[in-house]
Amino acid sequence: MSTSIGRATFIAGGAALAGTAIAVPRIARAADLPHVKCQTLSTGFGVILNDAVLRNHFDVKHGFQLDVLGIQPSLSAYYNDFIAGTTDIAIGGWDAFAQRYLAGAPVALLATLTTAGMVSVVAGAHGPANPEELKGKTVAGVLSSGTYRLAAAALRDFHHVDLEHDATVQNVESPATAVTLVSANRADAAVSWEPSVSVGIARDPSLRVIYDAGEDFRRHLGSPMPFFGLAGRKPALDAAPGIGGKVAAAFADAIHWITTNQDAAIADSAPKMDIPPAALKLGFSAGRFTFEAWPMSDPEGRKNVATAAAYLLKNGQLPRKLDDGFFAVR
């Protein structure tokens, strides 16, 4: 198991930017608070959120101590550690948590953090200019991912483009590879998501986004399609009543801080994500890398997820209807 990175390591790496956020007496008091364990996923955007929580002591402010156990390079291992109880909370696809909940895993959604605005279709300068022009083209994507299936469903339902029948689909192992194939003229377009989209555009400015899944879902469903969410294991939530709401509030504070301090957040987190700061800044400025916190204590947040879940159920991406047990409301 990974060894704990701990608060001191994060502070040492970002002390120059943290300023007055480092408060020794508050750190000392944190030892008496309930501990909440998590990991970060290498290159995942959760790095930014964990950094923001720790550097500003938003965990202590809300009555708990966040313990980052380490950086997990494997997505499957990251989710497996969470389900197995190695960690108490995790940031990931809300639908991935929903699928595990419906399969019997003791997990609950604390908040949604981003929307499907992170999901795009990218094309080259001489490639298709809009979704309808994907017909007859070669489109790269991670076919096994829920994100690809979500984008493919929206293209079919809202633009009458069935990628499986109207295009030649090229399966790849990562969203970054999909974008790279477009740059190399080995695919006409790619279904990908952040930060891979912005990294690809930063390297090849001729690339352009021809489809924004976030805008499409908001327009057709009448509410945002959540993308990444914050989930907790029910045994950990039950062991400290009210901790779910405290964790959600701390991450909401982190999102506000990131939004109002983008340069500091980028400078601190981009190296840890192994992403050029310019690429991360591009994602923020283009509006693709946008945080939007909806705690599940908010009825509107639950409604957004319920609407999204109904859409996924209709498209065969959830096995059955999502019930209220999935939502952590306190």
N, C-alpha and C positions, 0 to 999 in steps of 0.2 A: 504494500500500500504506500502511496506517496506520503512523504513527510510533510509536516505543516510548514507552510511559508510564513504564516503569522503576520501580525500587524507591524512588527518592527521592520521586517524586510520591505514591506510596501512603503513604509514611511522613509526608510533610508534611501530607497530608490527615487522618491519624489519629494524629498524635503525642500528642495529649492523652489518647488512650485506650490507646496502646501501652505506656506506662510504661517499665519496664525492658527491654521486648522489643527496644528500639532499641540495638544494640550496634555501634558504629562499627568496632572491630577485626574483628568477624565479617563485616561488609559488605565491608571491604577484602579479606579473604581470599577472598570469593566470586568475585572477578575471575579466580582461578586454576581455578575449577571449570567443569565442562562446562555449557553453557547449554542450557536447554530452553525453546522458544518456544511461546507460546499466545496466544489472544485471549479476551476475554470477550464474551458476547452481551448486548446491552442488555436490561434487565429479567430476564435469566436468573439463576438461582440460583448459577451459577458465579462471579458477582461476589463472593459471600460467601466462597467457598472460596479464590479467588485472594487476596483481602484477608487472610484468616487465615494463609495460607502466608507471604505477604510480611511482614506486620507482626510475626510471631513467628519469622521466619527458619527455618521448618521445612525449606525447600529447602537452605539452607546446612548445617543440622544433618545432613541426609541425603546431602550430597555433590554438590549441583548448584545452579545458579542459575536461577530461574524468570524468564523475560523475558516480560512481558505487552506484546504489540505494539500493542494498542489495543482499542477497543470496537467490535464489529461489529453494526450495527443489523439486518442481514438474516440470517435463519436459513440460507437456501440458500447465501449467500456465506460464512457461517461454516463450514459443512460443506465447501464447495468449496475454501476456503483450506487447510483441514486435509488433504483428500485430495490437493491439488496440491503440498503440501509447504511452504506458507508458514509453517505452524505444525507443531510436533512432537507436541503432545498436544491433546486437545479433550475437553470435557465435553458429553455429549449423550445422546440415547436409545440405550441399549445395542443395541437392535434395529436402529436406524438404522446403527450401526457394523457390525452383523452383516450387514445387507443389502449394504452396500458391500464388505465383505470377501468375501462370496459372489459378488459381481460382479467380483472381481479386484483390488480396492484393497488396497494393502499396509498393512493396519492390524491391530492386535491390541488386545484388551481388557485393561487393566491392573487394573481394579477396578470393582465396582458401588458406587454411592454412596447411592442412595435406592431405595425400593420403590414399588409402584403405589399405596401409601397416599396419594400425591399426587394421585390421580385420583378424582374424585367425580361424582356426579349431584346437582345442586342444584335445589331447587324452592321456590316461594313458599309463604306461609303457608296459602293455600287450594288449593295444588296437590297432586299425588300425595304420599302419605306413605311409600311403599315402592316398590321396583322393579316389583312386580307391577301396581301402579296406573298405570304408564306406558302401559299399553295404552289406545289411543284418544286419547292426549294428543299435544300438539305438543312435540317435543324438539329443542332447538338444539344444534349441535355443528359442529366442524371436520371434515367428512366425509373430507377428504383426508389427515387425520393418522393416524399409526399408533396414537396414544393413543385416538382415537375408535374405531378398529376393534378395539382391545384391549378397551375397555369394552363395546362392542356384542357381542363374542364371549362375554364373561363373562355378560352379561345373558341372552343366548340359551341358553348352555350350562347355567348354574346357576340361572336364574330363569324359563326358558321364555318370555322376552320378546324377540321379534325386532323390533328397532326399525324395520327396513325394511318390515315387513309389519303389525306391530301398532300402530305409531304413525305420526304425520306428522312426518317429519324435516325440519328447517330448517337448511340449510347456511349457515355463517358463516365469516368469514375468520380469526377469532382466538378463543381460549378466553375472553378477556375479553368479547368481544361476545356470546358465548353466554349468559354470566351476566347481562349488561346486559339482554338481551331478556326474561329472566325477571322482572327488577325492573320492567320497563316493561309487564308483562302481555302481551307479544307472543309468549311461549312458556310452556308449563306447567313445563318442566324444561330443564336444560342438562347436557350432558356437558362437563366442564371439568377443569382441573388447576391446581395451585399455580404461581405465587402468585395467579392470577386468581380462584380460589375465595375466598381470604381477603380479597382486595381488594374483591370484590363483597359479601361478608357485612359487612365493615366499613362499607361505604357504605349497605347496606340490611340491618339486623339481622333483618328478617322472613324473609330467606332461610335455608334450612336444608339440610343435607346429608342426603339420603335413601339414599345408596349410597356405600360405601367400597370401591373396587376392591381395595385392599391386603388388607383383612380377608378379602374373598371369595376371592381367589386363595390366600392362606395356608391358609384352611380347606379348600378343594377340591383344591389341588395338594399340600398337605402341606409346602410350602416357600414362601418369599417370592417374589413376582414382581418381579424387578429393574425399575427404571425408568430413572433416569439412571446413566450409567457414565462412566468415564475411559478413554480410548483413546489409543494412541500409534501413530505411523507406524513401520513396521518398519525402514526405513532409519535413522531416528534411534535406535531402540532397538539396532540392530546396531552402530552406530558407537560406542556407549559401553556395552559389556557390563555388565549389572546395573543400568542406569539405570532400567529399567521398575519394578523393585522399589523403588528409592529414591524415585521419583516417587509410587508408590502409598503408600509409608510416610509421605511428607510430607503427602499429602492426608488420610490416616487421622489424623495428628496434628491437622490443621486441623479435621477433623470433631469430634474430642474437645474441642478448644478451643472451638469454636462451641457445642457442647452444654453445656459448663460455664460459658460466658461469653456467654449469649444476648443480654443487654442491650447489651453492648459491640459484639457482632457486628452487631446490628440497627441501633444508632445509627450505625455506620460505613458499613454497606452499603446500607441502605434508600434514602438520598438518591441514591446512584449507580444504583440500580435504578429510580428514579423511582416508588417505592412508599411510601405512608405507613408510618412505623415501627409504628403501631398495627396495621395490617393484617398486617405481617410477624410481629409478636408474636402476633397471633391465630392465624396458621397454625402457629406453634411450639406454642402452648399447647393447641391442639386436637389436636395429634399428626399433623396432615397434612403439615407441613413438617418431616419427620424424616429425619436422615441415618443411614445404616446401611452402614458400610464393609465390603466383602468383597473383599479382594485376590484375584486369580486364582492366586496362589501357594498359597492355601488351598483344599484339595480340596472343602470344603463350599461355598465361593464358586463354584467351577466347576460343582458339582452343581446349585446354584440356577439358574445360567444355562442349563445343559443341559436341565433340567426345563422352564424357561420357553421355551426354543427349540423343544422338542418340541411344546409347546402351540401356539406360533405356527405351526409347520410344519403341524400338523393343521388349523389354521384358515386356511391359505393366505397367511400373512403373512411367511413365509420361503420362498424358492424350493426349497431342499433342506436336508438335514440339516447342522447345524453341526459342523465337525470341530475337532480339538484345535489346529490351527494358529491359531485365533482367540484362544487364550488366551496371554497373556504371563505366564509363571510365574516369571520372575526379573528 
